[in-house]
C-alpha cells in the first residue's frame, strides 16, 4: 500500500491514490454500493466501494464497527458531508478482528467506560483532552525555561509523610516502613537549600483519600514550582498568574476553536493581576449571600463556599480566577510562614478557578528555629522529619512556591465535571484496573 496519510491531511491529495489507516466507525451495505466511515486520531473520512461481485464486496460486508483497517484508493471530490471528498476503495486490509458484541456504547455509565478505558478513549473528543494537556504542559515548560527555572524529579518512595500523617499509602521497603509521596514539597525546598533558585516538577502524587467526589482521586499529576529570594507570597502569586496567562493563551491559540466546537467552552485568557481576597473577606462575601461556611472547615472554604465566592468575583470583576489569601495557621501546614505582626495568620493562598480550587501555595518558613517551633506547635515529632529539618540547619534562603492540580485544569478547560473523565487512567479507592 501507499504511505499512510493522516485524515486531516487528505485535502491536498484530491485526485491521487491515498492510503489511510484507522477504525471503522460506520458501515452501510446497499444494493450497488458499500459505504464506510473510517476515523483516525485526526478526523474521519467516508470511503465507498462500487460492488462488482468480488472478494472486496464480501470483505466490506463482513466488517464490524471498531475494526482497525488500512484502506487504499483514489481520493475524489464528493458531495458527502465529510470534507467534500471521499475515497473510492481499491483495497482494504483489516489489522485484526474485534470481538462482538462491543462491551460499551456512548450511553454506558462511567464505571463501565472506565472498565474499558482504552475503548472509551477512542472517541475524538476524548483524544482532544490529551492534546490540550500536551499543549498546556509544553507551554508551562516554555514559561519556566524563559524565567530561569530548572526541572527536578523528586522521589516517590519516601520515609515519612510529605504533608501530614494522614492519607498515606504505606508499604514495606526491605523491612523498613515507607510511603508513597503525597507531594514533592520537601524536595522542592531541598532544591532551595541546594541553591537551585527556581525549580518545577510535573509528576505523580498519592493520597490515601477515601473520598468518591468528582474532584478527588488517589493518584494524580501535581504541577509544582518553588522560587528563592522572595519577600512575600505575593511574588509567588505574581509568577503563577503570569504562568497561567501564558499557558491559557497557548491553549486558546492552538485549540480554542476545537474546544468551543466540542465542549461549548470558551478558553478565556485571563488579565493580570488576578483578583485577591483574604479569607476573612471571603467569609464576609459568602455570609452576605446567606450561606455559612461549616465549622469543620476550620478556617478554610468548603466547595459550596468556593463556588459562591467565584460567582461573586465573576459578577464584580468579570474574572474566572481569584486568589484567597491569609489563611489562619490552624488551617495550614507547619512550614507556612506567618506574618510577624499577626502570628496566627499565614502568608499563604489558594487559587480558585471557576469555583474549583486548583492551587495551594505560600511563602515558606526558612528560619530553622522558627520552623522547629511551628513543628512542635502542630504536634509533629521532629524525629519523623529529621531529613527535612536538616535542609534548614546550614542556611536556607527565603522562598515560596505552589502546587497545582493538572486534572482540575483540564476539567475547567473542557467543562467536564469529573476527574475520571480527564485522567488517562483513573485511580480511586475501589479502582486498580485497568
Steps between C-alpha positions, in 0.01 A plus 500: 500500500594865465651688792238572763346850492332647806134578433545867593754532215290340224377831357818553297478154336172528305539301177790293633540150636495505880535262790338562837490293817261515791182361652177412321241741638192418293410256220212515249454208262263590215395315188758652265736683735665462837595795721711515808632780715854455627655716769848550635612728783483803269157467340257291294447433130245308296608218270288335230508173309303448179397136516640271234430161646855437620674425826520869590120512519496201737777642718331837536167332571656309789678793666391578854503848649827569690706279268850646449563516123723638229321628190653584165324681220450814299395821677224669301283805548156417633189660640542280808473690826853414614739765359354491148704199383502123539721203427404258221632176646753287313617289794423444864707316758361430848777506760303282743143391570323648806286271713127560497288634658690816592509533883409871524290752310473881508224462760703282738551623857835629616593185693448280194695743286786506749506118495561528125692826506705426187177465303342806661803707398462417130259791464650813348355725770689293760821522299462879499536501881851361473598721210401796718698351789806464276478860383447625857802312636717619211394860572573453870853386425543778247415759765724337758798483267451865404498596869803317635344180637656153494314170510536248782363150549445432869476146647158342537616247760553694821577429864227715654203714411533795264221704656365317805450153636159470339408360157822299466549191288741301715712213374782273602835614365744212561382469859469875557172688494472744211220684326410637160564873472198723557684800356848602381485785753795403719722429199416830334624665818808279495572648157475848653757399764719371215493844337293400196308829534196405284371147440196324358370145481210326324452160660273253679394535862299263716229561760324221690178697480182294522292777347283415199429859393540604133807709594707248698726211406768293671771556239524816295748721321624795701660804341739666743737794509718663765701824488768651724577853617143623529369764738142374521250250369382779268800424278395136472149603400645741245702219342199268490262746337749583224569129454130420468447787261775360276364144522140597423603720210692207350200269541259761362719566196542133416174339611254778582273448198497123540428522875210734422357264235549186710421613853330838460766664717680827430868489591533838668850646533496675840608856563758560772509564787238251617253620765607435859292468816608399849329203663314728747377711205392182322299393805324838507418483128356151535313590819343791312352245260323326787739204521707404804825307461482176706705504819686184406684684224703668779580825326495362146229508232271211418407424134174696523684798645757483220225500237320794662817706530593430138154603384535826692841569344366427152210740555709779657834463316404298188786263582515118515778498760534620856784465750382440858775603742597527867375166628514438876795297622265231626389427144850484352809273525779573746739623229287799392648832609294725727471877511730645770225733622227234463651172623175308452477590130706336224649649185306250294245482222268278301405569141140438395419464132130495408425407859742208515815510711797434272795627706633516851811712558688710751819662607680232703664543837873485429639576849588178681412606856161642404424198281582267787265693730221462245573128470453460873189719497339273238577192706739356242785287632823668378673163484248386236609781264868525596621481138272789410603713797866442410439701180470811719789446739775639278331799340182535297396799286149647531280312256149401406308296250182324403340176391252496212257222399532401133174305485307791647650723232370261234156493663478878476632510144246246373204554730506132599399474864675180608872430537431150369421644157825697464742246652661254259456213746319589822588372845249519784427311823340205317677516165832335416408387147579531221 
